[in-house]
Amino acid sequence: GLRLLVKNPVMNISNGEIEKFFQKGYSTKGEEHGMGLNKIVELQKKYKYDVCAYIDNYSDLDWIKIGIIIK
């Protein structure tokens, strides 16, 4: 299989809030953003891969980590 992990630093985000990141149009960056993670979920249904997302603390920073696992 194939595993892809992407991480970005975040502030004041809990694991419970991660679901918002996958909603169409939701972004912490402002307007004209928030399309990519929603597209990952749409394609997940078609291509049958797993998506995981969680907050991890590393080097005194919080990171959102989003993974795609293709079997």
Predicted model as a PDB file, atoms N, CA, C, CB and O in Angstrom, pLDDT in the B-factor column:
MODEL        1                                                                  
ATOM      1  N   GLY A   1       0.810  -1.183   0.000  1.00 86.00           N  
ATOM      2  CA  GLY A   1       0.000   0.000   0.000  1.00 86.00           C  
ATOM      3  C   GLY A   1       0.857   1.252   0.000  1.00 86.00           C  
ATOM      4  O   GLY A   1       2.086   1.183   0.036  1.00 86.00           O  
ATOM      5  N   LEU A   2       0.208   2.366  -0.040  1.00 92.00           N  
ATOM      6  CA  LEU A   2       0.844   3.680  -0.071  1.00 92.00           C  
ATOM      7  C   LEU A   2       0.286   4.526   1.062  1.00 92.00           C  
ATOM      8  CB  LEU A   2       0.624   4.378  -1.442  1.00 92.00           C  
ATOM      9  O   LEU A   2      -0.920   4.543   1.307  1.00 92.00           O  
ATOM     10  N   ARG A   3       1.181   5.229   1.751  1.00 94.00           N  
ATOM     11  CA  ARG A   3       0.769   6.143   2.821  1.00 94.00           C  
ATOM     12  C   ARG A   3       1.328   7.525   2.532  1.00 94.00           C  
ATOM     13  CB  ARG A   3       1.249   5.637   4.214  1.00 94.00           C  
ATOM     14  O   ARG A   3       2.501   7.677   2.191  1.00 94.00           O  
ATOM     15  N   LEU A   4       0.481   8.520   2.670  1.00 93.00           N  
ATOM     16  CA  LEU A   4       0.861   9.912   2.455  1.00 93.00           C  
ATOM     17  C   LEU A   4       0.442  10.692   3.692  1.00 93.00           C  
ATOM     18  CB  LEU A   4       0.201  10.502   1.151  1.00 93.00           C  
ATOM     19  O   LEU A   4      -0.712  10.615   4.114  1.00 93.00           O  
ATOM     20  N   LEU A   5       1.376  11.444   4.279  1.00 94.00           N  
ATOM     21  CA  LEU A   5       1.088  12.241   5.468  1.00 94.00           C  
ATOM     22  C   LEU A   5       1.505  13.679   5.204  1.00 94.00           C  
ATOM     23  CB  LEU A   5       1.817  11.671   6.722  1.00 94.00           C  
ATOM     24  O   LEU A   5       2.620  13.950   4.758  1.00 94.00           O  
ATOM     25  N   VAL A   6       0.581  14.599   5.491  1.00 93.00           N  
ATOM     26  CA  VAL A   6       0.842  16.023   5.346  1.00 93.00           C  
ATOM     27  C   VAL A   6       0.616  16.656   6.706  1.00 93.00           C  
ATOM     28  CB  VAL A   6      -0.071  16.679   4.244  1.00 93.00           C  
ATOM     29  O   VAL A   6      -0.322  16.287   7.413  1.00 93.00           O  
ATOM     30  N   LYS A   7       1.466  17.607   7.083  1.00 94.00           N  
ATOM     31  CA  LYS A   7       1.264  18.261   8.375  1.00 94.00           C  
ATOM     32  C   LYS A   7       1.443  19.769   8.223  1.00 94.00           C  
ATOM     33  CB  LYS A   7       2.246  17.701   9.435  1.00 94.00           C  
ATOM     34  O   LYS A   7       2.233  20.245   7.409  1.00 94.00           O  
ATOM     35  N   ASN A   8       0.684  20.501   9.034  1.00 91.00           N  
ATOM     36  CA  ASN A   8       0.752  21.958   9.081  1.00 91.00           C  
ATOM     37  C   ASN A   8       0.635  22.400  10.533  1.00 91.00           C  
ATOM     38  CB  ASN A   8      -0.367  22.608   8.207  1.00 91.00           C  
ATOM     39  O   ASN A   8      -0.105  21.795  11.308  1.00 91.00           O  
ATOM     40  N   PRO A   9       1.362  23.452  10.908  1.00 93.00           N  
ATOM     41  CA  PRO A   9       1.206  23.958  12.271  1.00 93.00           C  
ATOM     42  C   PRO A   9      -0.158  24.619  12.444  1.00 93.00           C  
ATOM     43  CB  PRO A   9       2.329  24.956  12.610  1.00 93.00           C  
ATOM     44  O   PRO A   9      -0.660  25.275  11.531  1.00 93.00           O  
ATOM     45  N   VAL A  10      -0.749  24.440  13.617  1.00 91.00           N  
ATOM     46  CA  VAL A  10      -2.045  25.046  13.932  1.00 91.00           C  
ATOM     47  C   VAL A  10      -1.992  25.613  15.343  1.00 91.00           C  
ATOM     48  CB  VAL A  10      -3.203  24.010  13.795  1.00 91.00           C  
ATOM     49  O   VAL A  10      -1.137  25.244  16.148  1.00 91.00           O  
ATOM     50  N   MET A  11      -2.913  26.505  15.620  1.00 90.00           N  
ATOM     51  CA  MET A  11      -3.023  27.062  16.968  1.00 90.00           C  
ATOM     52  C   MET A  11      -4.477  26.975  17.415  1.00 90.00           C  
ATOM     53  CB  MET A  11      -2.513  28.537  17.014  1.00 90.00           C  
ATOM     54  O   MET A  11      -5.394  27.285  16.655  1.00 90.00           O  
ATOM     55  N   ASN A  12      -4.668  26.557  18.642  1.00 89.00           N  
ATOM     56  CA  ASN A  12      -5.994  26.534  19.265  1.00 89.00           C  
ATOM     57  C   ASN A  12      -7.002  25.668  18.511  1.00 89.00           C  
ATOM     58  CB  ASN A  12      -6.526  27.938  19.370  1.00 89.00           C  
ATOM     59  O   ASN A  12      -8.169  26.041  18.385  1.00 89.00           O  
ATOM     60  N   ILE A  13      -6.563  24.533  18.018  1.00 88.00           N  
ATOM     61  CA  ILE A  13      -7.453  23.588  17.348  1.00 88.00           C  
ATOM     62  C   ILE A  13      -7.421  22.290  18.159  1.00 88.00           C  
ATOM     63  CB  ILE A  13      -7.023  23.346  15.838  1.00 88.00           C  
ATOM     64  O   ILE A  13      -6.351  21.809  18.530  1.00 88.00           O  
ATOM     65  N   SER A  14      -8.596  21.731  18.428  1.00 87.00           N  
ATOM     66  CA  SER A  14      -8.653  20.461  19.147  1.00 87.00           C  
ATOM     67  C   SER A  14      -8.951  19.334  18.165  1.00 87.00           C  
ATOM     68  CB  SER A  14      -9.722  20.507  20.269  1.00 87.00           C  
ATOM     69  O   SER A  14      -9.399  19.579  17.045  1.00 87.00           O  
ATOM     70  N   ASN A  15      -8.702  18.111  18.586  1.00 85.00           N  
ATOM     71  CA  ASN A  15      -9.025  16.961  17.745  1.00 85.00           C  
ATOM     72  C   ASN A  15     -10.507  16.950  17.381  1.00 85.00           C  
ATOM     73  CB  ASN A  15      -8.646  15.655  18.455  1.00 85.00           C  
ATOM     74  O   ASN A  15     -10.871  16.508  16.291  1.00 85.00           O  
ATOM     75  N   GLY A  16     -11.357  17.427  18.270  1.00 85.00           N  
ATOM     76  CA  GLY A  16     -12.795  17.470  18.003  1.00 85.00           C  
ATOM     77  C   GLY A  16     -13.195  18.443  16.901  1.00 85.00           C  
ATOM     78  O   GLY A  16     -14.270  18.304  16.318  1.00 85.00           O  
ATOM     79  N   GLU A  17     -12.358  19.414  16.610  1.00 89.00           N  
ATOM     80  CA  GLU A  17     -12.657  20.414  15.584  1.00 89.00           C  
ATOM     81  C   GLU A  17     -12.153  20.029  14.193  1.00 89.00           C  
ATOM     82  CB  GLU A  17     -12.058  21.735  15.980  1.00 89.00           C  
ATOM     83  O   GLU A  17     -12.432  20.729  13.220  1.00 89.00           O  
ATOM     84  N   ILE A  18     -11.427  18.941  14.092  1.00 91.00           N  
ATOM     85  CA  ILE A  18     -10.824  18.549  12.816  1.00 91.00           C  
ATOM     86  C   ILE A  18     -11.867  18.316  11.735  1.00 91.00           C  
ATOM     87  CB  ILE A  18      -9.991  17.298  12.996  1.00 91.00           C  
ATOM     88  O   ILE A  18     -11.619  18.610  10.566  1.00 91.00           O  
ATOM     89  N   GLU A  19     -13.010  17.800  12.100  1.00 90.00           N  
ATOM     90  CA  GLU A  19     -14.045  17.501  11.114  1.00 90.00           C  
ATOM     91  C   GLU A  19     -14.406  18.730  10.269  1.00 90.00           C  
ATOM     92  CB  GLU A  19     -15.292  16.969  11.814  1.00 90.00           C  
ATOM     93  O   GLU A  19     -14.724  18.604   9.087  1.00 90.00           O  
ATOM     94  N   LYS A  20     -14.354  19.910  10.879  1.00 88.00           N  
ATOM     95  CA  LYS A  20     -14.656  21.152  10.152  1.00 88.00           C  
ATOM     96  C   LYS A  20     -13.723  21.348   8.955  1.00 88.00           C  
ATOM     97  CB  LYS A  20     -14.548  22.358  11.097  1.00 88.00           C  
ATOM     98  O   LYS A  20     -14.142  21.886   7.931  1.00 88.00           O  
ATOM     99  N   PHE A  21     -12.485  20.924   9.071  1.00 86.00           N  
ATOM    100  CA  PHE A  21     -11.503  21.126   8.015  1.00 86.00           C  
ATOM    101  C   PHE A  21     -11.895  20.424   6.718  1.00 86.00           C  
ATOM    102  CB  PHE A  21     -10.147  20.637   8.473  1.00 86.00           C  
ATOM    103  O   PHE A  21     -11.422  20.798   5.644  1.00 86.00           O  
ATOM    104  N   PHE A  22     -12.758  19.408   6.810  1.00 87.00           N  
ATOM    105  CA  PHE A  22     -13.158  18.632   5.637  1.00 87.00           C  
ATOM    106  C   PHE A  22     -14.467  19.132   5.022  1.00 87.00           C  
ATOM    107  CB  PHE A  22     -13.297  17.171   6.012  1.00 87.00           C  
ATOM    108  O   PHE A  22     -14.931  18.577   4.026  1.00 87.00           O  
ATOM    109  N   GLN A  23     -15.064  20.172   5.605  1.00 86.00           N  
ATOM    110  CA  GLN A  23     -16.289  20.739   5.061  1.00 86.00           C  
ATOM    111  C   GLN A  23     -15.952  21.675   3.903  1.00 86.00           C  
ATOM    112  CB  GLN A  23     -17.082  21.490   6.158  1.00 86.00           C  
ATOM    113  O   GLN A  23     -14.987  22.437   3.968  1.00 86.00           O  
ATOM    114  N   LYS A  24     -16.753  21.609   2.852  1.00 84.00           N  
ATOM    115  CA  LYS A  24     -16.531  22.451   1.679  1.00 84.00           C  
ATOM    116  C   LYS A  24     -16.601  23.924   2.069  1.00 84.00           C  
ATOM    117  CB  LYS A  24     -17.565  22.135   0.578  1.00 84.00           C  
ATOM    118  O   LYS A  24     -17.571  24.370   2.682  1.00 84.00           O  
ATOM    119  N   GLY A  25     -15.574  24.663   1.710  1.00 83.00           N  
ATOM    120  CA  GLY A  25     -15.533  26.097   1.966  1.00 83.00           C  
ATOM    121  C   GLY A  25     -14.961  26.505   3.310  1.00 83.00           C  
ATOM    122  O   GLY A  25     -14.716  27.691   3.532  1.00 83.00           O  
ATOM    123  N   TYR A  26     -14.738  25.548   4.224  1.00 81.00           N  
ATOM    124  CA  TYR A  26     -14.168  25.902   5.529  1.00 81.00           C  
ATOM    125  C   TYR A  26     -12.667  26.097   5.394  1.00 81.00           C  
ATOM    126  CB  TYR A  26     -14.479  24.810   6.588  1.00 81.00           C  
ATOM    127  O   TYR A  26     -11.972  25.259   4.820  1.00 81.00           O  
ATOM    128  N   SER A  27     -12.174  27.202   5.922  1.00 78.00           N  
ATOM    129  CA  SER A  27     -10.742  27.466   5.912  1.00 78.00           C  
ATOM    130  C   SER A  27     -10.395  28.457   7.004  1.00 78.00           C  
ATOM    131  CB  SER A  27     -10.291  27.995   4.543  1.00 78.00           C  
ATOM    132  O   SER A  27     -11.184  29.342   7.333  1.00 78.00           O  
ATOM    133  N   THR A  28      -9.216  28.298   7.557  1.00 75.00           N  
ATOM    134  CA  THR A  28      -8.704  29.287   8.498  1.00 75.00           C  
ATOM    135  C   THR A  28      -7.923  30.365   7.750  1.00 75.00           C  
ATOM    136  CB  THR A  28      -7.815  28.615   9.565  1.00 75.00           C  
ATOM    137  O   THR A  28      -7.442  31.322   8.357  1.00 75.00           O  
ATOM    138  N   LYS A  29      -7.796  30.207   6.422  1.00 75.00           N  
ATOM    139  CA  LYS A  29      -7.008  31.132   5.598  1.00 75.00           C  
ATOM    140  C   LYS A  29      -7.849  32.246   4.979  1.00 75.00           C  
ATOM    141  CB  LYS A  29      -6.308  30.368   4.500  1.00 75.00           C  
ATOM    142  O   LYS A  29      -7.291  33.163   4.376  1.00 75.00           O  
ATOM    143  N   GLY A  30      -9.160  32.193   5.109  1.00 71.00           N  
ATOM    144  CA  GLY A  30     -10.004  33.223   4.528  1.00 71.00           C  
ATOM    145  C   GLY A  30     -10.740  32.724   3.296  1.00 71.00           C  
ATOM    146  O   GLY A  30     -10.805  31.524   3.031  1.00 71.00           O  
ATOM    147  N   GLU A  31     -11.294  33.674   2.547  1.00 72.00           N  
ATOM    148  CA  GLU A  31     -12.090  33.337   1.362  1.00 72.00           C  
ATOM    149  C   GLU A  31     -11.236  32.709   0.266  1.00 72.00           C  
ATOM    150  CB  GLU A  31     -12.784  34.583   0.823  1.00 72.00           C  
ATOM    151  O   GLU A  31     -10.015  32.857   0.240  1.00 72.00           O  
ATOM    152  N   GLU A  32     -11.919  31.999  -0.644  1.00 67.00           N  
ATOM    153  CA  GLU A  32     -11.272  31.356  -1.793  1.00 67.00           C  
ATOM    154  C   GLU A  32     -10.335  30.222  -1.382  1.00 67.00           C  
ATOM    155  CB  GLU A  32     -10.497  32.387  -2.592  1.00 67.00           C  
ATOM    156  O   GLU A  32      -9.429  29.863  -2.133  1.00 67.00           O  
ATOM    157  N   HIS A  33     -10.547  29.659  -0.201  1.00 69.00           N  
ATOM    158  CA  HIS A  33      -9.787  28.512   0.281  1.00 69.00           C  
ATOM    159  C   HIS A  33     -10.789  27.463   0.749  1.00 69.00           C  
ATOM    160  CB  HIS A  33      -8.795  28.917   1.436  1.00 69.00           C  
ATOM    161  O   HIS A  33     -11.999  27.676   0.667  1.00 69.00           O  
ATOM    162  N   GLY A  34     -10.295  26.347   1.231  1.00 63.00           N  
ATOM    163  CA  GLY A  34     -11.172  25.350   1.828  1.00 63.00           C  
ATOM    164  C   GLY A  34     -11.785  24.370   0.846  1.00 63.00           C  
ATOM    165  O   GLY A  34     -12.863  23.838   1.111  1.00 63.00           O  
ATOM    166  N   MET A  35     -11.136  24.115  -0.272  1.00 70.00           N  
ATOM    167  CA  MET A  35     -11.668  23.184  -1.256  1.00 70.00           C  
ATOM    168  C   MET A  35     -10.926  21.843  -1.241  1.00 70.00           C  
ATOM    169  CB  MET A  35     -11.595  23.802  -2.642  1.00 70.00           C  
ATOM    170  O   MET A  35     -11.531  20.813  -1.536  1.00 70.00           O  
ATOM    171  N   GLY A  36      -9.657  21.831  -0.912  1.00 82.00           N  
ATOM    172  CA  GLY A  36      -8.809  20.656  -1.063  1.00 82.00           C  
ATOM    173  C   GLY A  36      -9.185  19.482  -0.187  1.00 82.00           C  
ATOM    174  O   GLY A  36      -9.297  18.362  -0.686  1.00 82.00           O  
ATOM    175  N   LEU A  37      -9.385  19.698   1.105  1.00 88.00           N  
ATOM    176  CA  LEU A  37      -9.694  18.585   1.995  1.00 88.00           C  
ATOM    177  C   LEU A  37     -11.082  18.025   1.715  1.00 88.00           C  
ATOM    178  CB  LEU A  37      -9.591  19.025   3.451  1.00 88.00           C  
ATOM    179  O   LEU A  37     -11.303  16.823   1.859  1.00 88.00           O  
ATOM    180  N   ASN A  38     -12.013  18.874   1.321  1.00 88.00           N  
ATOM    181  CA  ASN A  38     -13.330  18.394   0.931  1.00 88.00           C  
ATOM    182  C   ASN A  38     -13.236  17.501  -0.302  1.00 88.00           C  
ATOM    183  CB  ASN A  38     -14.271  19.571   0.665  1.00 88.00           C  
ATOM    184  O   ASN A  38     -13.952  16.505  -0.395  1.00 88.00           O  
ATOM    185  N   LYS A  39     -12.379  17.838  -1.231  1.00 90.00           N  
ATOM    186  CA  LYS A  39     -12.181  17.030  -2.437  1.00 90.00           C  
ATOM    187  C   LYS A  39     -11.585  15.670  -2.089  1.00 90.00           C  
ATOM    188  CB  LYS A  39     -11.272  17.765  -3.435  1.00 90.00           C  
ATOM    189  O   LYS A  39     -11.917  14.670  -2.725  1.00 90.00           O  
ATOM    190  N   ILE A  40     -10.705  15.622  -1.084  1.00 90.00           N  
ATOM    191  CA  ILE A  40     -10.138  14.349  -0.635  1.00 90.00           C  
ATOM    192  C   ILE A  40     -11.244  13.412  -0.163  1.00 90.00           C  
ATOM    193  CB  ILE A  40      -9.112  14.578   0.495  1.00 90.00           C  
ATOM    194  O   ILE A  40     -11.209  12.217  -0.455  1.00 90.00           O  
ATOM    195  N   VAL A  41     -12.219  13.940   0.562  1.00 89.00           N  
ATOM    196  CA  VAL A  41     -13.327  13.119   1.055  1.00 89.00           C  
ATOM    197  C   VAL A  41     -14.203  12.653  -0.105  1.00 89.00           C  
ATOM    198  CB  VAL A  41     -14.173  13.905   2.082  1.00 89.00           C  
ATOM    199  O   VAL A  41     -14.640  11.502  -0.123  1.00 89.00           O  
ATOM    200  N   GLU A  42     -14.466  13.529  -1.072  1.00 91.00           N  
ATOM    201  CA  GLU A  42     -15.258  13.133  -2.240  1.00 91.00           C  
ATOM    202  C   GLU A  42     -14.574  12.001  -2.999  1.00 91.00           C  
ATOM    203  CB  GLU A  42     -15.482  14.336  -3.175  1.00 91.00           C  
ATOM    204  O   GLU A  42     -15.232  11.036  -3.388  1.00 91.00           O  
ATOM    205  N   LEU A  43     -13.284  12.102  -3.212  1.00 92.00           N  
ATOM    206  CA  LEU A  43     -12.545  11.077  -3.943  1.00 92.00           C  
ATOM    207  C   LEU A  43     -12.392   9.798  -3.134  1.00 92.00           C  
ATOM    208  CB  LEU A  43     -11.179  11.600  -4.336  1.00 92.00           C  
ATOM    209  O   LEU A  43     -12.263   8.715  -3.705  1.00 92.00           O  
ATOM    210  N   GLN A  44     -12.406   9.912  -1.813  1.00 92.00           N  
ATOM    211  CA  GLN A  44     -12.305   8.734  -0.942  1.00 92.00           C  
ATOM    212  C   GLN A  44     -13.444   7.761  -1.236  1.00 92.00           C  
ATOM    213  CB  GLN A  44     -12.327   9.151   0.551  1.00 92.00           C  
ATOM    214  O   GLN A  44     -13.233   6.549  -1.280  1.00 92.00           O  
ATOM    215  N   LYS A  45     -14.622   8.278  -1.432  1.00 86.00           N  
ATOM    216  CA  LYS A  45     -15.775   7.428  -1.711  1.00 86.00           C  
ATOM    217  C   LYS A  45     -15.606   6.689  -3.034  1.00 86.00           C  
ATOM    218  CB  LYS A  45     -17.058   8.261  -1.733  1.00 86.00           C  
ATOM    219  O   LYS A  45     -16.008   5.532  -3.162  1.00 86.00           O  
ATOM    220  N   LYS A  46     -15.021   7.349  -4.000  1.00 92.00           N  
ATOM    221  CA  LYS A  46     -14.843   6.760  -5.327  1.00 92.00           C  
ATOM    222  C   LYS A  46     -13.705   5.744  -5.361  1.00 92.00           C  
ATOM    223  CB  LYS A  46     -14.584   7.850  -6.346  1.00 92.00           C  
ATOM    224  O   LYS A  46     -13.851   4.672  -5.949  1.00 92.00           O  
ATOM    225  N   TYR A  47     -12.566   6.073  -4.731  1.00 92.00           N  
ATOM    226  CA  TYR A  47     -11.375   5.229  -4.840  1.00 92.00           C  
ATOM    227  C   TYR A  47     -11.108   4.341  -3.631  1.00 92.00           C  
ATOM    228  CB  TYR A  47     -10.192   6.086  -5.072  1.00 92.00           C  
ATOM    229  O   TYR A  47     -10.145   3.574  -3.627  1.00 92.00           O  
ATOM    230  N   LYS A  48     -11.950   4.438  -2.604  1.00 93.00           N  
ATOM    231  CA  LYS A  48     -11.897   3.523  -1.455  1.00 93.00           C  
ATOM    232  C   LYS A  48     -10.571   3.541  -0.693  1.00 93.00           C  
ATOM    233  CB  LYS A  48     -12.166   2.130  -1.921  1.00 93.00           C  
ATOM    234  O   LYS A  48      -9.988   2.482  -0.457  1.00 93.00           O  
ATOM    235  N   TYR A  49     -10.090   4.708  -0.309  1.00 95.00           N  
ATOM    236  CA  TYR A  49      -8.901   4.808   0.536  1.00 95.00           C  
ATOM    237  C   TYR A  49      -9.298   5.338   1.903  1.00 95.00           C  
ATOM    238  CB  TYR A  49      -7.828   5.720  -0.113  1.00 95.00           C  
ATOM    239  O   TYR A  49     -10.396   5.869   2.074  1.00 95.00           O  
ATOM    240  N   ASP A  50      -8.412   5.196   2.870  1.00 95.00           N  
ATOM    241  CA  ASP A  50      -8.670   5.658   4.230  1.00 95.00           C  
ATOM    242  C   ASP A  50      -8.043   7.032   4.446  1.00 95.00           C  
ATOM    243  CB  ASP A  50      -8.124   4.648   5.261  1.00 95.00           C  
ATOM    244  O   ASP A  50      -6.982   7.337   3.902  1.00 95.00           O  
ATOM    245  N   VAL A  51      -8.717   7.855   5.249  1.00 95.00           N  
ATOM    246  CA  VAL A  51      -8.206   9.173   5.621  1.00 95.00           C  
ATOM    247  C   VAL A  51      -8.169   9.243   7.141  1.00 95.00           C  
ATOM    248  CB  VAL A  51      -9.088  10.329   5.018  1.00 95.00           C  
ATOM    249  O   VAL A  51      -9.136   8.872   7.806  1.00 95.00           O  
ATOM    250  N   CYS A  52      -7.057   9.716   7.691  1.00 94.00           N  
ATOM    251  CA  CYS A  52      -6.981   9.934   9.131  1.00 94.00           C  
ATOM    252  C   CYS A  52      -6.467  11.350   9.368  1.00 94.00           C  
ATOM    253  CB  CYS A  52      -6.057   8.872   9.823  1.00 94.00           C  
ATOM    254  O   CYS A  52      -5.684  11.880   8.580  1.00 94.00           O  
ATOM    255  N   ALA A  53      -6.912  11.942  10.445  1.00 94.00           N  
ATOM    256  CA  ALA A  53      -6.484  13.299  10.779  1.00 94.00           C  
ATOM    257  C   ALA A  53      -6.470  13.444  12.299  1.00 94.00           C  
ATOM    258  CB  ALA A  53      -7.422  14.368  10.122  1.00 94.00           C  
ATOM    259  O   ALA A  53      -7.362  12.959  12.996  1.00 94.00           O  
ATOM    260  N   TYR A  54      -5.440  14.122  12.790  1.00 94.00           N  
ATOM    261  CA  TYR A  54      -5.324  14.305  14.241  1.00 94.00           C  
ATOM    262  C   TYR A  54      -4.353  15.451  14.535  1.00 94.00           C  
ATOM    263  CB  TYR A  54      -4.845  12.988  14.932  1.00 94.00           C  
ATOM    264  O   TYR A  54      -3.569  15.860  13.678  1.00 94.00           O  
ATOM    265  N   ILE A  55      -4.426  15.951  15.758  1.00 94.00           N  
ATOM    266  CA  ILE A  55      -3.518  16.992  16.232  1.00 94.00           C  
ATOM    267  C   ILE A  55      -2.403  16.312  17.018  1.00 94.00           C  
ATOM    268  CB  ILE A  55      -4.271  18.058  17.113  1.00 94.00           C  
ATOM    269  O   ILE A  55      -2.661  15.450  17.858  1.00 94.00           O  
ATOM    270  N   ASP A  56      -1.176  16.701  16.742  1.00 94.00           N  
ATOM    271  CA  ASP A  56      -0.010  16.137  17.413  1.00 94.00           C  
ATOM    272  C   ASP A  56       0.882  17.291  17.874  1.00 94.00           C  
ATOM    273  CB  ASP A  56       0.771  15.158  16.469  1.00 94.00           C  
ATOM    274  O   ASP A  56       1.007  18.295  17.173  1.00 94.00           O  
ATOM    275  N   ASN A  57       1.497  17.153  19.035  1.00 93.00           N  
ATOM    276  CA  ASN A  57       2.402  18.180  19.524  1.00 93.00           C  
ATOM    277  C   ASN A  57       3.832  17.715  19.296  1.00 93.00           C  
ATOM    278  CB  ASN A  57       2.147  18.488  21.026  1.00 93.00           C  
ATOM    279  O   ASN A  57       4.212  16.618  19.704  1.00 93.00           O  
ATOM    280  N   TYR A  58       4.616  18.559  18.642  1.00 90.00           N  
ATOM    281  CA  TYR A  58       6.009  18.245  18.340  1.00 90.00           C  
ATOM    282  C   TYR A  58       6.817  19.533  18.420  1.00 90.00           C  
ATOM    283  CB  TYR A  58       6.151  17.579  16.931  1.00 90.00           C  
ATOM    284  O   TYR A  58       6.432  20.545  17.834  1.00 90.00           O  
ATOM    285  N   SER A  59       7.905  19.505  19.123  1.00 90.00           N  
ATOM    286  CA  SER A  59       8.769  20.690  19.302  1.00 90.00           C  
ATOM    287  C   SER A  59       7.988  21.888  19.828  1.00 90.00           C  
ATOM    288  CB  SER A  59       9.444  21.062  17.977  1.00 90.00           C  
ATOM    289  O   SER A  59       8.173  23.014  19.366  1.00 90.00           O  
ATOM    290  N   ASP A  60       7.112  21.632  20.801  1.00 92.00           N  
ATOM    291  CA  ASP A  60       6.301  22.668  21.448  1.00 92.00           C  
ATOM    292  C   ASP A  60       5.339  23.381  20.502  1.00 92.00           C  
ATOM    293  CB  ASP A  60       7.201  23.680  22.082  1.00 92.00           C  
ATOM    294  O   ASP A  60       4.898  24.492  20.795  1.00 92.00           O  
ATOM    295  N   LEU A  61       5.009  22.759  19.377  1.00 94.00           N  
ATOM    296  CA  LEU A  61       4.005  23.284  18.449  1.00 94.00           C  
ATOM    297  C   LEU A  61       2.932  22.234  18.232  1.00 94.00           C  
ATOM    298  CB  LEU A  61       4.649  23.698  17.097  1.00 94.00           C  
ATOM    299  O   LEU A  61       3.216  21.036  18.257  1.00 94.00           O  
ATOM    300  N   ASP A  62       1.689  22.681  18.016  1.00 94.00           N  
ATOM    301  CA  ASP A  62       0.621  21.769  17.619  1.00 94.00           C  
ATOM    302  C   ASP A  62       0.592  21.685  16.099  1.00 94.00           C  
ATOM    303  CB  ASP A  62      -0.758  22.235  18.178  1.00 94.00           C  
ATOM    304  O   ASP A  62       0.685  22.698  15.405  1.00 94.00           O  
ATOM    305  N   TRP A  63       0.463  20.469  15.596  1.00 94.00           N  
ATOM    306  CA  TRP A  63       0.423  20.215  14.152  1.00 94.00           C  
ATOM    307  C   TRP A  63      -0.840  19.437  13.831  1.00 94.00           C  
ATOM    308  CB  TRP A  63       1.689  19.436  13.674  1.00 94.00           C  
ATOM    309  O   TRP A  63      -1.202  18.513  14.559  1.00 94.00           O  
ATOM    310  N   ILE A  64      -1.511  19.800  12.752  1.00 93.00           N  
ATOM    311  CA  ILE A  64      -2.574  18.944  12.235  1.00 93.00           C  
ATOM    312  C   ILE A  64      -1.904  18.011  11.242  1.00 93.00           C  
ATOM    313  CB  ILE A  64      -3.754  19.779  11.566  1.00 93.00           C  
ATOM    314  O   ILE A  64      -1.194  18.452  10.338  1.00 93.00           O  
ATOM    315  N   LYS A  65      -2.134  16.734  11.416  1.00 95.00           N  
ATOM    316  CA  LYS A  65      -1.556  15.733  10.525  1.00 95.00           C  
ATOM    317  C   LYS A  65      -2.708  15.028   9.816  1.00 95.00           C  
ATOM    318  CB  LYS A  65      -0.653  14.709  11.312  1.00 95.00           C  
ATOM    319  O   LYS A  65      -3.632  14.523  10.454  1.00 95.00           O  
ATOM    320  N   ILE A  66      -2.637  15.003   8.509  1.00 94.00           N  
ATOM    321  CA  ILE A  66      -3.685  14.381   7.692  1.00 94.00           C  
ATOM    322  C   ILE A  66      -3.017  13.312   6.837  1.00 94.00           C  
ATOM    323  CB  ILE A  66      -4.443  15.446   6.796  1.00 94.00           C  
ATOM    324  O   ILE A  66      -2.069  13.584   6.100  1.00 94.00           O  
ATOM    325  N   GLY A  67      -3.524  12.109   6.950  1.00 95.00           N  
ATOM    326  CA  GLY A  67      -2.935  10.987   6.228  1.00 95.00           C  
ATOM    327  C   GLY A  67      -3.923  10.335   5.292  1.00 95.00           C  
ATOM    328  O   GLY A  67      -5.123  10.295   5.564  1.00 95.00           O  
ATOM    329  N   ILE A  68      -3.413   9.823   4.184  1.00 95.00           N  
ATOM    330  CA  ILE A  68      -4.187   9.036   3.227  1.00 95.00           C  
ATOM    331  C   ILE A  68      -3.495   7.682   3.114  1.00 95.00           C  
ATOM    332  CB  ILE A  68      -4.299   9.758   1.816  1.00 95.00           C  
ATOM    333  O   ILE A  68      -2.283   7.601   2.913  1.00 95.00           O  
ATOM    334  N   ILE A  69      -4.276   6.637   3.246  1.00 95.00           N  
ATOM    335  CA  ILE A  69      -3.725   5.278   3.165  1.00 95.00           C  
ATOM    336  C   ILE A  69      -4.453   4.548   2.036  1.00 95.00           C  
ATOM    337  CB  ILE A  69      -3.877   4.503   4.540  1.00 95.00           C  
ATOM    338  O   ILE A  69      -5.663   4.330   2.088  1.00 95.00           O  
ATOM    339  N   ILE A  70      -3.682   4.180   1.025  1.00 92.00           N  
ATOM    340  CA  ILE A  70      -4.218   3.450  -0.124  1.00 92.00           C  
ATOM    341  C   ILE A  70      -3.748   2.010  -0.021  1.00 92.00           C  
ATOM    342  CB  ILE A  70      -3.768   4.097  -1.482  1.00 92.00           C  
ATOM    343  O   ILE A  70      -2.548   1.743   0.041  1.00 92.00           O  
ATOM    344  N   LYS A  71      -4.679   1.104  -0.002  1.00 86.00           N  
ATOM    345  CA  LYS A  71      -4.333  -0.315   0.160  1.00 86.00           C  
ATOM    346  C   LYS A  71      -4.097  -0.988  -1.162  1.00 86.00           C  
ATOM    347  CB  LYS A  71      -5.422  -1.046   0.908  1.00 86.00           C  
ATOM    348  O   LYS A  71      -3.798  -2.181  -1.203  1.00 86.00           O  
TER     349      LYS A  71                                                      
ENDMDL                                                                          
END                                                                             
